[in-house]
Amino acid sequence: MADPITVDIPHKLDRATARERLEKGIGKVADMIPGGAVTDHRWEGDTVFFTVEGMGQRVASRMDVGEEKVHAVIDLPPMLALFANKIREKLTREGPKLLK
């Protein structure tokens, strides 16, 4: 398996508000993967674990809500690792919109 994609998304929200906004926007994360859809998600404390399925692949992911940032970790399967840089760039660009 390739190295996971990690991105920090800064915010100036309290944790509860950041969690609420992520909950509402979790489906938008699937747009990072071509043809992707979030098939499940669950919260454990301030961490949301979710699976995106796209291009016949399952992508395990999580976002940890912190005081000043959300730390996103996306574990790409080998087939999608070819798109790692594009996915990282898109998450960096579009990630802050999840918290608005």
Residue, then its C-alpha position, 0 to 999 in steps of 0.5 A: m500500500a502506498d503512503p497515505i495522503t495527509v492534509d491539515i485543514p486549518h480552521k477557527l471554529d470550536r470543535a463542536t462546530a467543526r464536527e457539525r460542518l464535517e458531518k454535513g459535508i462528508g459526502k463532498v469528500a467523495d468528490m476527491i476520488p473520480g466517481g467516488a461515493v461515501t459508503d459509510h462513516r462513523w464518529e469516534g470522539d472527534t474523529v470521523f472514519f469513512t470509506v469512499e468507493g470509486m473506480g472499483q476501489r475502497v478508500a479508507s479515510r479519517m479526519d481528526v478534528g483538532e482545536e485549530k485544524v482538521h487532520a485528514v488521512i486518506d489511505l489509497p489502494p495501489m491503483l489509486a496511488l497514481f492519483a495521489n498528488k491530484i487528490r492531495e491538491k484537491l483536498t488542500r484546495e477544497g477541504p476548507k469548504l467543508l468547514k464553511 
